[in-house]
Amino acid sequence: MNENPEIADTAAFTDALRLTLRPLLRGLLADRVIPLGQLGVLQQLSVHDSTTAKELAVAERVSPQSMTVLVRELREKGLVAATPDNSDGRKVRLSITVAGKNQLDSERTRSSGWLNKAVAAQLSAAEIETIKAALPALKKLGKVRD
């Protein structure tokens, strides 16, 4: 086998990273009341209020058709409001409602509670500092687009 050692090392690292992050993600997402896709939309709207479904689809990396379904479901639940665009009547601007903000806060509190307990129970002060040092690199990975 004529394998490049750098590529093999990278593949082993990324596999280990994926396997490490998976149970953490499961713990963070375990008690969700609303689906992850809808949660992503609420998160986007909490940061970028008054945006279009097309802009949300790009930000969440989903098809426009999938975003239409997500937005419709959130509107039916009263978590997102739609208003006509002032400059272009063909467009609809979306914003998070008070109920949507409350739902988002509730979801964040739930996952933060799990993570706080897990960190307190499992990690030493040195391990916490090690993870803090890795956060900038992990944030960079989270910003990578296909």
N, C-alpha and C positions, 0 to 999 in steps of 0.2 A: 504494500500500500504506500503510495507516494503522496502523503498528506502534508500540507503546509502546517507546521507546528503553530504558527500564529493564529491561523484560522481554526485549528482544532482547539486551541486554548480559548479563543473567543466563543466558539460554539459551546464548550463546556461551561464557561462563565455564564453565558446567556441562559443556558438550560438550568443551571443552578439558581440564577436570579429568578427566573420564571417559577421554578418550584418553590422558592422561598416566598415570593410575593403572593402566590395563589392562596395559601391558607390565611394570610393577612387580609386579603381582599374578601374572602368568604366571611371572616369574622366581622369586617366592617359592614358588609352588605346583608348579614344574616337577618336582621330584624327590620328590614325595610318594609314600609307600608305601601309605597308606590314603586313601580318598576324603575330600574336604573336609567333607562332611556328618558323617562319623564323627569326623573331627578336631575339629569344632565341639562335638560331644557330649563328647568327652574333655576338651576345654578347659573346658567348663561344669562338668563333674564335678570337675575339678582345683581349681576355685574354690569350687563349691557342692556339696560331697560330701553324699551321702545325700539325693537328691531324687527326685521322681517323673518318669515319662515325660511326663506332662501339663505339668509345670513346665518340663522341658527343651524340649518342643515350643514353648511360649510364648517361652522365651528365645532359641531358634534360629529362630523365625518359620517353623515348618513345621507341617504338619497332624499331629494325633495319630497318624494312620495311618502317615505317613512316619516319625515318630519311633519307632513300634513296630518298623518294619523296621530302622532304624538301630540301635536297642538290641539287637534280636535278633542282628544281624550282629556287633556288638561283644561280646555275651555268648558267641557261638559261637567267637570268636577269643580268649576269655579276658581281654579288656581291660576288661570291665565286669561287676560282680557285682550280683545282685538278692537282696534279703532282705525278708521280710514286715515291714510297718510295725507297730511295737509298739502304737500306739494305734488302728489301723484295719486289721484283718486283710484287708480287701479291697484295700488298697493295697500296692504293692511299692516299696521304696526302692532306688534305684540308686546305686552308688558305683564309682569307678575302682579297678581292681586295681593291684598293683605292676607287672604286665606292661603295663597301660594307661598308667601313669605313665612307664614306660621308653619306650614307643612315642611318647608325646607329647613327651618330652624329645628323642628321636631326631629327630622331625619338626622341632622347634624349632631344634635344632642345625643341621640341614640347611639350612633357610631362612635362618637367621641367618648361616651361612657364606657363602651366596650374596650376601646383602645387604651384609655386611661387605666382601667383595671388590669389589662394585660401587661402594660409597661410596668406598673407598680409591682405586680406579682412576679414578673419574669426577668426583668433587666436590672443589672447593677448600674451604678452611677457611671462607671467607665463605659459600659455598653451603650448607655443613653448618649454619652458624648460622642462615641464612634458613629452612631446613627445620625446625630446632628451634623457631624462633619460630612456625611454622605448625602444629606438632603439637597444641596445645590446640584449635584450630579444627577440625582433622581428627578429633580424638577426639569433639568435639561432633557432627560429621556421622555418625560411626559409631554414635552412640547414638540416632539418629533412628529412630523406629518409624513404620510406615505410617500 
